[in-house]
């Protein structure tokens, strides 16, 4: 990687944060190289866990950074899922702080340093998340959120969050991106696994990612367990990153939808089964699978429309 004359190699290394970045890749395409280009100047170690990609993402990466000794690629023979990929990366990580970063995230300059400052400022903070924005600059849902309890999920699914302005305690929307952006870092219940800086000491206390999740909800699971162990989770509004959401999953919508809804059920059963009546948990299960059926119908209709449009185009 080219380093400017103002920052010779020894100085550039000093500017890197004591952070291991773990990126789980599966067919991210050329954006993976863009992601790495923004992270290399900011961290001591970058680990790519490749979940058996079949595209050119790794080939492009190696051609862009052929001699980069801060970059390590671990190729897996089959797709083990996001949580298992993160755990594989943790085994190779050497730094006291770990950043879990999606390959379709582009870090702003200085964002990682800011997140590290927040972690270092309070020994009780175990996890920090940055300000996730869409390519158009709008804030992305999920970067700061409350835990989606069964009731909150019901409110969200049926649009009852629109009543929040009248009864804020009852009809609370767990996505917080509609609220004004805070001026300083604030404690939240959950952040997104797309951009998650974690203290190694906290990981040792809480435990690894739950590999029973293949895709989706594993970050919520970890946030729940961090809170159970009394580790603070902080949202950092002045640490932005652009997230091109869905880059790795767009080509397999049915596969992603299946694992997303399966993960939702595991999350609810794991953390709320003892708190809610069996009847209500049964209704939640039916609601999740109904939502999955609607999602499948939506994708199927869209595919049929695109095929007909192409045929008659």
N, C-alpha and C positions, 0 to 999 in steps of 0.2 A: 504493500500500500504506500502511495506517495505521501511523504510528510514534508510540510513546508519548512523553509529555512528558519522561520521564526520559532518553530518547535522541533529542534533536532530530536533524534530517537530517545535519548535519555530523559529529556524534558517532557516529551510526549508521554512516556511511560509514567512519569510522576503525576501527570494530569489525570491518568486513568483511576477510576474509583476501585476500592477493594471489593469488587463485585464479580460474581460469576453469573453470566447471562445464559439461561437455558431456553432454547427455541426448539419447539417440537414442530417439525416440518412434514407436510404431506402434500406434495404437488402444488406448492405455493407459486411456482413460476418465477418470473424475473423479479418480482417484488421482494423475494428473499434477499437478493443481492443488495437492493436498496436499503432494506432493513439493516443488514450487516454494516453497510457503509456508514450509517448513522450511529451504530453502537460501538464500533471498533475504537474510536477516539475516547470513549467514555468509560470503558470497563477493562479490567485486567484479564478476564477470561470470557470467551464466548464458546458455548457448546451447542452444536446443532445435533439434535436427535432426529434422524430421518426415519419416518415410519413407512419404509418401503415405497418411496415415491417412484412413479413411473414417468415423470416428466423430466424436463431439462434443468430443473432448479439447482441441483447440486453441481451439474456440469458448468452452468453459468457462474455459480459461486466460485468454484475452483479456478475458473479462467480469470475472474476479476481479482481474486486474492490468492495467488499461487504460493507466496512465500510468507504468509501471515502466521507467525508462531503463537499469536494469542487466540487463534481460531482452531477449534477441534470439531471434527465431524464423526459422529457415531452412526453407522448404518445398521438398521434393524432389518431382519429378513422378512418380517411381516408387520402389518399395522397393529400395534398393541394398544392403541388409544392414547388420548392426551395424558391422563393421569399416570399411566405406566411409563409413558415417555418422559414425563417430568421426573419421576423417581429414578429412571435410568440416568438422567442428567445429573441428579443430585449425587450419585455415586462418584461421578467424575469431577464435581465442583470442588474448588480449593479455597474459595474466598469466604469471609465471614458473613457477607450478604449475598443473597441469591435473587436475581431478577428473572421471573418467568414472563416471557415476552412472546406474543404471537408473531409469526413470520410476516404478517401483513400489517404490522405496526411500524410507523416511522417516528422515531424519537426526535424531539427537538433538541437542539444543542443546549446543554446545561440541565436538561430535565432529570437525568439520572443523578447528577450531583445534588440537585435540590431534594429529590426523594431520599437520598442517603442522609442528607442533613437532618431531615425530619426524623428518620429512624434514630440517628445518633443523639438527637436532642432529648430523647426520653427512653430510658432503659425498659420501660413497660410497653413500648410500642413494638409489636411483633411484625406488623405488616403495613405497607404504605402503597397506595395506588395513585396514579397520575390522572391528569385531565384528558380523557379520551374524546377526541373530536372526529366527526365525519369529514370526508374530503372537502365538503362545502363549508367547513368551519363551525357547524352546529355541534352542540354537545351530544355525545352518544349515550343512549340509555345503557345502564349497567355499570358504568364507571364508578358511580356512587349510588348506593341503594340500601334499602332495609331488607331484612330477611323476609322472603315471600312465604309467610305462614299460610296455612290453608285458607284462612279467612281473607288475608290480603290477596292471595291468588284469585279467590272467588271475586273479590271486588274488582281486580284488574281485568279478569276474563269477561265480565259482564258490563264493563264500562261504568261501574258505580263510583269509580274514583272521581268522576265529574262532580259528585256531590261533596267532595272534600272541602270546598270552600264554605259549605254550610255546617258539616259535621266532620271536622278534620280528624278527630280521634277515631271515629267509626269507619269512615270511608277513606282511609289513608292509602295513597299510591306508593308502592314500595320503590318505584323508580323515582329518584330524586332529581333527575336532570331538568325537570320542569320548574324546580325551585331556583331562586336566584343563586348565581355562583358565589360561594363564600370568598371573602377576601384573604383569608388565612387558612391553613390546614385545619380540618375538623375531624373529629372522631365519627365514624359511621359503623353500621352493622356489617356491611359487606362491600367489597370492591370486585373488579373483574379480573379473571385469570389471564386476560389478554395483556395486562400490564400490572404486575404484582411483585413488589420488592419485599423480601422477607428476611428476617434475622435468623441466622442459622441456629442460634440458641433457642429460639422459639420453635423451630422445626424439631429440634431434639426433644423438646418438651411435649409438643402436640402430636408428633408422629407424621408419617409420610402421607402423600395423597392417597385417597381410597381408590384402588385400581378396579373396584367393582363398577365404577363409572367408566364408560368408554369415551363418551363425548357429551359435554354439557352437564351442569349442576355440580361437578366436582369442585369448582371454586367456591360455590356456596357452602358445600359440605365442609371445606377447609376453614372458611370464615366462621361457621358455627362452632367448630372445634377450637378455634383460636379464642373465641369469646368464652367458651366453656372453661378454658384454662386461664381466663382473665388477662389475655393479651389484647392490647388496644389495636384497632384497625383505623388507619388515618387516610383520608382523602386529601391529596395535595393539589390545589387548583392551579398553582403556578408551575406545574410540571407537565406540559402538554405533549401529546403524541397523536398523530393522525392514524386512525385505524380503518383500513379498507376491509370492513367486516364481511366475512363470508367468502374470502378469496379461496381458501382451501376446501370449502364444502359446497361451492356452487354447482359443481359438476355431478354431485350425488345427493340431490335433495331428499329423496325417500330414505336413503341410508341415514342421513343426518337427522331427519325428523324422527325416525324410529328410536335412535339412541338418545335423542333429546327428551322424548316423552318417557322412555324407559328410565332415564336418569332422574326425571322429575318424581316418578313414583318411588324410586329408591330413597330419594331425599326426604319425601314426606313420611314414608314408613320408618325410616331410620330415626328421625328426630321428633316426630309428632304422634306416633302411633299410641304412646302411653298417655298423651294429653287430650286426645279427642275420642269421642265414642266410636265404636266399631261401625255403626250405621253411617256416620259422617265420613269416616275414612273410606267406606265402600262407595259413597257418592263421589268422593274425590277421585277414586280410582276410575269410576265410570266417566267422570268429566274429563280426565286426562286422555283416556282412550277415545272418547268422542272427539276431543280436540285433534287427536292424531288422525282420525278418520276424515275430518274436515280438511286437514292439511293435505292429506293424500289426494282427496278429490280436487282440491285447488291446484296442486301441481299437475295432476292428470289432465284437467281441463286446459290448463295453460299449455302443456305439451301438445295436446291435440290441436289447439288453436294455432300454435306455431308451425306444426306439420302441415295443416291445411293452408296456412298462409304461404308457406314455402312452395307447396305443390301448385298453388294457383298464382304464384307470384310471377 
